[in-house]
Amino acid sequence: MSEADDLFELDQLIRAYLHQDMELEAASVPEAIGRYARLNDERTKASLAAAMDLFLHRFHNDLHAEFARRYRYDFMPDELGLDVPGFFQMVRAILADPAAYRRYETGGRAAHG
């Protein structure tokens, strides 16, 4: 399995739900993640959790730089005042309970442009 395949669900979340025009579908990053959690089945959400674990393990020496290399044109966790592990923790909480996105709304407004 290639690196791209290993991180497919993470790529999907960022590029399909947190892209520059996400405001057309959700008012905030947490709400967009809640939308992802509602629209995808448990197997897909488990694949996302595995991809996040793999990302943390594979790029532990420089998480921010690798995240920026891959996703800087779509979304960066620091837009929410989070680092990569903190962002992944938020994603996991919302995957477990899509309505939980409301807890993360403060400061969760997207700052794309």
C-alpha contacts under 8 A as a table, 3 or more apart, distances in Angstrom:
res1	aa1	res2	aa2	distance
1	M	5	D	6.11
1	M	6	D	6.68
2	S	5	D	5.16
2	S	6	D	6.26
3	E	6	D	5.00
3	E	7	L	6.43
4	A	7	L	5.37
4	A	8	F	5.90
5	D	8	F	4.95
6	D	51	A	6.27
6	D	54	L	7.79
7	L	10	L	5.34
7	L	11	D	6.19
7	L	48	L	7.82
7	L	51	A	4.96
7	L	52	M	7.68
7	L	54	L	7.74
7	L	55	F	7.45
8	F	11	D	5.07
8	F	12	Q	6.14
8	F	48	L	7.96
8	F	51	A	7.42
9	E	12	Q	4.82
9	E	13	L	6.17
9	E	44	T	7.35
9	E	47	S	6.28
9	E	48	L	4.86
9	E	51	A	6.62
10	L	13	L	5.17
10	L	14	I	6.28
10	L	48	L	5.63
10	L	51	A	6.02
10	L	52	M	6.74
11	D	14	I	5.31
11	D	15	R	5.77
11	D	16	A	7.82
12	Q	15	R	5.34
12	Q	16	A	5.26
12	Q	17	Y	7.28
13	L	16	A	5.61
13	L	17	Y	5.30
13	L	18	L	6.70
13	L	33	I	7.56
13	L	36	Y	7.16
14	I	17	Y	5.68
14	I	18	L	4.84
14	I	19	H	6.46
14	I	71	Y	7.14
14	I	74	D	6.75
14	I	75	F	6.83
15	R	18	L	5.87
15	R	19	H	5.22
15	R	71	Y	7.73
15	R	74	D	6.37
16	A	19	H	6.15
17	Y	22	M	6.27
17	Y	32	A	5.94
17	Y	33	I	7.07
17	Y	36	Y	6.97
18	L	21	D	7.89
18	L	22	M	5.66
18	L	29	V	6.47
18	L	32	A	6.71
18	L	33	I	7.92
18	L	74	D	6.31
18	L	75	F	6.20
19	H	22	M	5.36
19	H	73	Y	7.93
19	H	74	D	4.58
19	H	75	F	6.64
20	Q	23	E	7.73
20	Q	73	Y	7.65
20	Q	74	D	5.57
20	Q	75	F	7.64
20	Q	112	H	5.45
20	Q	113	G	6.39
21	D	24	L	6.03
21	D	112	H	7.83
22	M	25	E	5.45
22	M	26	A	6.02
22	M	27	A	7.81
22	M	32	A	7.43
23	E	26	A	5.06
23	E	27	A	5.33
23	E	28	S	7.07
23	E	110	A	7.58
24	L	27	A	7.71
25	E	32	A	7.35
26	A	29	V	7.37
26	A	31	E	5.79
26	A	32	A	5.23
26	A	35	R	7.89
27	A	31	E	6.54
27	A	32	A	7.52
27	A	109	R	6.73
27	A	110	A	7.41
28	S	31	E	5.16
28	S	32	A	6.24
28	S	105	E	7.04
28	S	108	G	5.58
28	S	109	R	4.40
28	S	110	A	5.22
29	V	32	A	5.04
29	V	33	I	6.29
29	V	108	G	5.80
29	V	109	R	6.29
29	V	110	A	5.76
30	P	33	I	5.08
30	P	34	G	6.21
30	P	91	V	7.96
30	P	94	I	7.75
30	P	101	Y	4.93
30	P	102	R	7.27
30	P	104	Y	6.12
30	P	105	E	6.34
30	P	108	G	6.22
31	E	34	G	4.90
31	E	35	R	6.20
31	E	101	Y	5.58
31	E	102	R	7.28
31	E	105	E	7.70
32	A	35	R	4.94
32	A	36	Y	6.32
33	I	36	Y	4.95
33	I	37	A	6.19
33	I	91	V	6.77
33	I	94	I	6.80
33	I	95	L	7.69
33	I	98	P	7.71
33	I	101	Y	7.35
34	G	37	A	4.97
34	G	38	R	6.20
34	G	94	I	5.88
34	G	95	L	7.04
34	G	97	D	7.97
34	G	98	P	4.47
34	G	99	A	6.54
34	G	100	A	7.59
34	G	101	Y	5.77
35	R	38	R	5.14
35	R	39	L	6.15
35	R	98	P	7.23
36	Y	39	L	5.25
36	Y	40	N	6.09
37	A	40	N	5.61
37	A	41	D	7.80
37	A	45	K	7.06
37	A	94	I	6.94
37	A	95	L	5.09
37	A	96	A	7.96
37	A	97	D	7.90
37	A	98	P	5.62
38	R	41	D	7.88
38	R	98	P	6.21
40	N	44	T	6.08
40	N	45	K	6.62
41	D	44	T	5.42
41	D	45	K	6.35
42	E	45	K	5.02
42	E	46	A	6.02
43	R	46	A	5.05
43	R	47	S	6.24
44	T	47	S	4.98
44	T	48	L	6.35
45	K	48	L	5.01
45	K	49	A	6.30
45	K	95	L	6.75
46	A	49	A	5.01
46	A	50	A	6.17
47	S	50	A	5.03
47	S	51	A	6.11
48	L	51	A	4.98
48	L	52	M	6.21
49	A	52	M	5.16
49	A	53	D	6.28
49	A	92	R	7.00
50	A	53	D	5.05
50	A	54	L	6.12
51	A	54	L	5.01
51	A	55	F	6.06
52	M	55	F	5.02
52	M	56	L	6.21
52	M	88	F	6.71
53	D	56	L	5.20
53	D	57	H	6.20
54	L	57	H	5.05
54	L	58	R	5.79
55	F	58	R	5.20
55	F	59	F	5.80
55	F	60	H	7.67
55	F	63	L	7.97
56	L	59	F	5.64
56	L	60	H	5.30
56	L	63	L	6.94
56	L	85	P	7.43
57	H	60	H	5.38
59	F	62	D	5.78
59	F	63	L	5.39
59	F	66	E	6.84
60	H	63	L	5.54
62	D	65	A	5.59
62	D	66	E	6.38
63	L	66	E	5.33
63	L	67	F	6.03
63	L	84	V	6.53
64	H	67	F	5.15
64	H	68	A	6.02
64	H	83	D	7.29
64	H	84	V	6.42
65	A	68	A	5.03
65	A	69	R	6.04
66	E	69	R	4.97
66	E	70	R	6.30
67	F	70	R	5.29
67	F	71	Y	5.82
67	F	72	R	7.13
67	F	76	M	7.45
67	F	84	V	7.59
68	A	71	Y	5.32
68	A	72	R	4.50
68	A	76	M	6.78
69	R	72	R	6.28
71	Y	74	D	5.34
71	Y	75	F	5.88
71	Y	76	M	6.89
72	R	75	F	5.54
72	R	76	M	5.81
74	D	112	H	7.74
75	F	79	E	7.56
75	F	112	H	7.54
76	M	79	E	5.76
77	P	80	L	5.58
77	P	81	G	6.63
77	P	82	L	5.11
77	P	83	D	5.68
77	P	84	V	6.05
77	P	87	F	5.89
78	D	81	G	4.48
78	D	82	L	4.90
78	D	83	D	6.03
79	E	82	L	7.33
79	E	108	G	7.86
79	E	110	A	7.16
79	E	111	A	6.53
80	L	107	G	5.78
80	L	108	G	5.41
80	L	109	R	7.58
80	L	110	A	7.89
81	G	107	G	7.55
82	L	85	P	7.93
82	L	86	G	5.47
82	L	87	F	5.76
83	D	86	G	5.24
83	D	87	F	6.11
84	V	87	F	5.06
84	V	88	F	6.19
85	P	88	F	5.07
85	P	89	Q	6.14
86	G	89	Q	5.00
86	G	90	M	6.30
87	F	90	M	5.09
87	F	91	V	6.25
88	F	91	V	4.93
88	F	92	R	6.19
89	Q	92	R	5.14
89	Q	93	A	6.35
90	M	93	A	5.18
90	M	94	I	6.31
90	M	104	Y	7.74
91	V	94	I	5.18
91	V	95	L	6.04
92	R	95	L	5.01
92	R	96	A	6.25
93	A	96	A	5.25
93	A	97	D	6.34
93	A	98	P	7.98
93	A	100	A	6.95
94	I	97	D	4.95
94	I	98	P	4.75
94	I	99	A	7.01
94	I	100	A	5.37
94	I	101	Y	5.65
95	L	98	P	5.73
97	D	100	A	5.37
97	D	101	Y	7.96
98	P	101	Y	6.15
99	A	102	R	6.40
100	A	103	R	5.63
100	A	104	Y	7.52
101	Y	104	Y	5.41
101	Y	105	E	6.63
102	R	105	E	5.17
103	R	106	T	7.55
104	Y	107	G	7.46
104	Y	108	G	6.19
105	E	108	G	4.65
105	E	109	R	6.93
106	T	109	R	7.47
